Amino acid sequence: MSTQDAVALTRDLLRFDTINPPGRERDCARHAGAMLEEWGFKVEYHEYEEGRTSVIARAGGSDAKAPLCLTGHLDVVPLGTRKWTKDPFAGEADGDKLYGRGSSDMKAGVAAMLIAARAFGKKLAGTPGIVLVLTAAEENGCVGSQHLAALPKLMGKAGAILVGEPTSNYPMVGHKGSIKFHAAFRGVSAHGSMPQLGVNAIYKAASAIAQLQYFEFRVPAHPVMGAPTLNVGTFAGGSGVNVVPDAATIGVDIRTVPGMDHAALLARLKRLMGEDVQFDVFSDLLAVWTQPDEEWVQRVFEICQPILKEAPEPRTAPYMTDAANLLKVYAGAPTLVLGPGEAQMAHQTDEYCNMERIGQSVAIYEAVIRDWCR
């Protein structure tokens, strides 16, 4: 029954247009919150700006042990330029595939967590209990969870974190960190026929890019995550071909591994690119890593084994999650990324999730809640 319910609820959530930008998660958040209240949860909402709504729902609680946090985001990415063959908001099914924007990333994961929580809502008195954190604005920099992490009173405690992002139900022990910034270069404009009278900002940016292309982090590769990476993803500059450009900007995406000092890395990059470069850092999140031999992680691995038909090995997700922010308020909580979606379907045209996996994830989440609260 829970598989059908979770698939039906995924369809319900897909019908809410929560494309970010602009986001507009409020209606979807209120829908989830109303169900949780009905199931016996104490529900609170937080809006960091108009219509950008996150949900925090709790049941149970004891002094002996902090609750288990289950978390997912309600926003989805834009539809892209390629034409969809399925309605992105209808939850159309074809065989075992459930189509829709956000089916894998990550409304199926949210629906599975909600259905798993439903089974326990009224039974958790006197147990450590659970807290569900459904965030707004995860896409484009985990903005919603950043605002929640600054509200310890609202967030309370959590002893472990389960993130329902797409992993095909394979438990991942973390993910890389992220530094994203724009670097602005200034020059002096002049007529293109007299470049010696100006200072070319594009040359400055190009010189910086040449340095970044061969940048060495000077840190050993992580045994599971591998090496840190750097990518220059955007370049903008100049106002006309016959004008010496007085401004140019590049966008840089760095993925870090555990133990790296972000402030020291940024300082090194500034020195390398020239002290007059203006940095606008819009994402600065540390890597998430839990030792695979940690006791709770091993118990979740055991829970997943019969469903995966193999013993899980330590793996990490390629993408960022809200866990990086939630760990600021739930410091030290072991963290796993584990959800029914297919990671390779995230942000794709004709995105889908396998319905069988949605049912399996409900069973996994229920078992993990039972184990935590026993």
C-alpha positions in Angstrom: 0.0 0.0 0.0 2.8 2.4 0.9 4.3 2.2 -2.6 1.0 3.2 -4.2 0.6 6.0 -1.6 4.1 7.3 -2.2 3.7 7.3 -6.0 0.3 9.1 -5.7 1.9 11.6 -3.3 4.8 12.2 -5.7 2.2 12.9 -8.4 0.5 15.4 -6.1 3.8 17.2 -5.4 4.7 17.3 -9.1 1.5 19.2 -9.8 2.9 22.2 -7.8 5.0 24.4 -10.0 8.0 25.1 -7.8 10.5 26.0 -10.6 13.4 28.0 -9.1 13.6 30.8 -10.1 11.2 32.1 -8.8 10.5 29.1 -6.5 7.0 29.8 -5.1 7.2 26.8 -2.7 4.6 28.0 -0.3 1.6 26.1 -1.7 3.6 22.8 -1.9 5.0 23.4 1.6 1.6 24.1 3.1 0.2 21.0 1.4 2.9 18.8 3.0 2.6 20.6 6.3 -1.2 20.1 6.5 -0.7 16.3 6.0 2.0 16.1 8.6 -0.3 17.9 11.1 -3.0 15.4 10.4 -0.6 12.6 11.1 0.3 13.9 14.5 3.4 16.1 13.8 4.0 19.6 15.2 4.6 21.7 12.2 6.3 25.1 11.8 6.9 27.2 8.7 9.8 29.5 7.9 9.8 32.0 5.0 13.1 33.8 4.3 11.2 35.9 1.7 7.6 36.1 0.3 6.5 32.7 -0.9 9.8 30.9 -0.2 8.5 28.5 2.4 10.4 25.7 4.3 8.6 23.2 6.6 10.0 21.9 10.0 7.9 19.0 11.4 8.5 17.1 14.6 7.1 14.0 16.4 8.4 12.4 19.6 11.5 13.5 21.5 13.4 12.4 24.5 16.3 13.8 26.5 18.4 10.7 26.1 19.0 11.0 22.4 18.4 13.6 19.7 15.9 12.9 16.9 16.6 11.6 13.4 16.4 14.3 10.7 14.9 13.5 7.3 15.4 16.3 4.8 14.6 17.2 1.2 13.9 20.2 -1.0 10.7 21.3 -2.6 12.0 23.5 -5.5 12.9 22.2 -8.9 15.0 23.5 -11.8 13.6 25.1 -15.0 12.3 22.9 -17.8 15.3 23.7 -20.1 15.1 24.5 -23.8 14.5 21.0 -25.2 10.9 20.1 -25.7 9.4 17.6 -23.3 7.4 14.6 -24.7 5.6 14.3 -21.3 3.7 16.9 -19.3 6.3 18.0 -16.7 3.6 18.7 -14.1 1.2 15.8 -14.5 3.1 12.8 -13.2 2.5 10.7 -16.3 3.5 7.1 -16.0 5.0 4.8 -18.7 5.8 1.3 -17.5 7.7 1.7 -14.2 8.7 5.3 -15.0 7.0 8.3 -13.4 7.7 11.4 -15.4 7.8 15.1 -14.3 10.1 18.0 -13.4 11.4 17.1 -10.0 10.4 13.4 -10.1 14.0 12.3 -9.4 15.3 15.6 -8.0 13.6 15.2 -5.6 9.9 15.1 -5.1 9.8 11.3 -5.1 12.3 11.4 -2.2 10.2 14.0 -0.3 7.0 11.9 -0.9 8.7 8.7 0.3 9.9 10.5 3.5 6.4 11.8 4.1 4.7 8.4 3.7 7.4 6.8 5.9 6.8 9.5 8.6 3.0 8.9 8.4 3.4 5.4 9.8 5.0 6.8 13.0 3.5 10.2 13.6 1.3 9.2 16.6 3.7 6.4 17.9 6.8 8.3 18.8 6.0 9.7 22.3 8.9 9.0 24.6 11.2 8.0 21.8 14.0 10.2 20.3 11.6 11.0 17.5 12.1 12.5 14.1 12.3 15.9 12.5 11.4 16.5 8.9 13.1 19.5 7.2 11.6 20.3 3.8 13.5 23.2 2.3 12.8 26.0 -0.1 15.5 27.2 -2.6 18.0 24.4 -2.6 18.7 24.7 -6.4 21.1 27.6 -7.0 23.0 27.5 -3.8 21.1 25.9 -0.9 19.7 29.3 0.1 16.7 28.1 2.1 18.8 25.8 4.3 21.3 28.6 4.8 18.5 30.7 6.4 17.3 27.8 8.5 20.9 27.0 9.8 20.9 30.6 11.3 17.8 29.7 13.4 19.0 27.1 16.0 15.8 27.7 18.2 13.6 26.8 15.3 15.7 23.8 14.1 16.3 22.2 17.5 18.6 19.2 17.6 19.2 16.1 15.4 21.4 13.1 16.0 21.7 11.9 12.4 20.7 13.3 9.0 19.2 11.4 6.0 19.0 13.5 2.8 16.5 12.1 0.2 18.4 13.3 -2.9 18.6 10.9 -5.9 21.0 8.0 -5.3 18.9 5.1 -6.7 18.5 4.1 -3.0 22.3 3.6 -2.6 23.5 5.1 0.7 26.2 7.7 0.1 28.5 8.8 2.9 28.8 12.4 1.8 29.7 14.8 -1.1 32.2 17.4 -2.0 32.1 21.0 -0.8 31.5 24.0 -3.0 33.0 27.5 -3.5 31.3 29.5 -6.3 32.3 33.1 -7.1 32.3 35.8 -9.7 35.6 37.6 -10.2 35.3 41.1 -11.7 38.2 42.7 -13.6 38.4 46.5 -14.2 40.1 48.3 -17.0 40.0 51.7 -18.8 38.0 52.1 -21.9 39.4 53.7 -25.1 38.8 53.6 -28.9 39.6 50.2 -30.4 41.9 52.0 -32.9 44.0 53.4 -30.0 44.2 50.5 -27.5 47.4 51.9 -26.0 45.2 54.6 -24.4 43.2 52.1 -22.4 43.5 49.1 -20.2 41.9 45.9 -21.5 39.9 44.1 -18.8 39.4 41.1 -21.0 43.1 40.5 -21.2 43.3 40.6 -17.4 40.4 38.1 -17.2 42.1 35.9 -19.8 45.4 35.9 -18.0 43.6 34.9 -14.8 41.8 32.0 -16.7 45.1 30.8 -18.0 46.4 30.6 -14.4 43.2 28.8 -13.2 43.3 26.2 -16.0 46.5 24.8 -14.5 45.7 25.6 -10.9 47.1 23.0 -8.4 45.2 22.5 -5.1 48.2 20.9 -3.4 46.1 18.6 -1.4 46.0 14.8 -1.6 43.0 13.2 -3.3 40.4 11.9 -0.9 40.2 8.1 -0.8 36.5 8.1 -1.8 35.7 11.5 -3.3 38.9 11.9 -5.3 40.6 15.2 -6.0 39.1 18.7 -5.8 38.1 20.3 -9.1 37.9 23.8 -10.6 35.8 25.0 -13.6 35.5 28.4 -15.2 31.8 28.3 -16.2 31.0 31.9 -17.4 32.8 34.7 -19.1 31.4 38.2 -19.8 33.0 41.4 -21.0 33.2 44.2 -23.4 30.5 46.5 -25.0 31.6 46.5 -28.6 34.3 45.2 -30.9 35.7 48.7 -31.5 36.0 49.6 -27.8 38.8 48.6 -25.3 36.7 46.8 -22.6 36.8 48.4 -19.1 35.0 45.4 -17.4 35.1 41.6 -17.6 33.7 39.0 -15.2 34.3 35.2 -14.9 32.3 32.7 -12.9 34.2 29.9 -11.1 32.9 26.7 -9.6 35.3 24.8 -7.2 34.4 21.5 -5.5 36.4 20.7 -2.4 37.2 17.6 -0.3 37.1 17.2 3.5 39.8 19.0 5.4 40.3 21.9 2.9 40.5 25.4 4.3 38.1 27.5 2.1 39.3 30.9 3.4 42.9 30.0 2.8 42.1 28.7 -0.7 40.2 31.9 -1.6 43.1 34.1 -0.3 45.5 32.1 -2.5 43.2 32.5 -5.6 43.0 36.3 -5.0 46.8 36.6 -4.8 47.1 34.5 -8.0 44.5 36.6 -10.0 45.6 40.0 -8.8 44.8 42.0 -5.7 42.6 44.5 -7.6 40.2 41.7 -8.7 36.8 41.9 -7.0 35.5 38.6 -5.7 31.7 38.0 -5.2 31.5 34.6 -3.4 27.9 33.4 -3.6 28.4 29.8 -2.3 30.8 28.6 0.4 29.9 25.2 1.7 32.2 22.6 3.3 32.3 19.0 2.2 30.0 16.5 3.9 31.7 13.3 5.1 30.9 10.6 7.6 33.3 7.8 8.3 31.8 4.7 6.7 32.6 2.6 9.8 30.4 4.8 12.0 27.8 2.7 13.8 24.6 4.3 12.4 26.0 4.3 8.9 26.7 0.6 9.2 23.2 -0.1 10.4 21.7 1.8 7.4 24.0 -0.2 5.1 22.6 -3.4 6.6 19.0 -2.1 6.1 19.8 -1.3 2.4 21.6 -4.5 1.6 18.6 -6.8 0.9 17.0 -4.2 -1.3 20.2 -3.4 -3.3 21.0 -7.1 -3.4 24.6 -6.2 -2.5 26.5 -4.9 0.5 26.9 -1.1 0.1 30.5 0.2 -0.2 31.6 3.7 0.7 30.5 6.1 -2.1 29.8 9.8 -2.2 27.3 11.8 -4.3 28.7 14.1 -7.1 26.4 17.0 -6.2 25.8 19.4 -3.3 23.0 19.0 -0.7 21.4 21.0 2.1 23.3 18.8 4.6 26.3 21.2 4.3 24.1 23.9 5.8 22.1 21.7 8.2 25.4 20.4 9.7 26.1 24.0 11.0 23.1 23.6 13.3 23.3 19.8 13.7 27.0 19.7 14.2 28.6 16.3 14.2 25.5 14.4 13.1 26.4 11.4 10.9 24.9 12.0 7.5 23.8 9.9 4.6 22.4 10.9 1.1 19.8 8.2 0.2 16.8 8.6 -2.1 14.8 6.9 -4.8 15.6 9.2 -7.7 18.1 8.6 -10.5 21.0 11.1 -10.2 21.6 11.0 -14.0 17.9 12.2 -14.5 18.4 15.3 -12.4 17.9 18.5 -14.4 17.2 16.5 -17.6 14.4 16.9 -20.2 11.7 14.1 -19.6 13.0 13.6 -16.1 11.6 10.4 -14.5 11.9 8.2 -11.4 11.3 4.5 -11.1 8.2 3.7 -9.2 9.6 0.5 -7.7 12.4 2.5 -6.2 9.9 4.9 -4.6 8.3 2.0 -2.8 11.7 0.6 -1.8 12.8 4.0 -0.3 9.6 4.1 1.9 10.6 0.7 3.3 14.2 1.9 3.9 13.1 5.1 5.6 10.6 3.3 7.8 13.3 0.8 8.8 15.8 3.6 9.6 13.2 5.5 11.7 12.2 2.3 13.5 15.9 1.5 14.2 16.6 5.1 15.5 13.5 5.3 17.7 13.3 1.7 19.0 
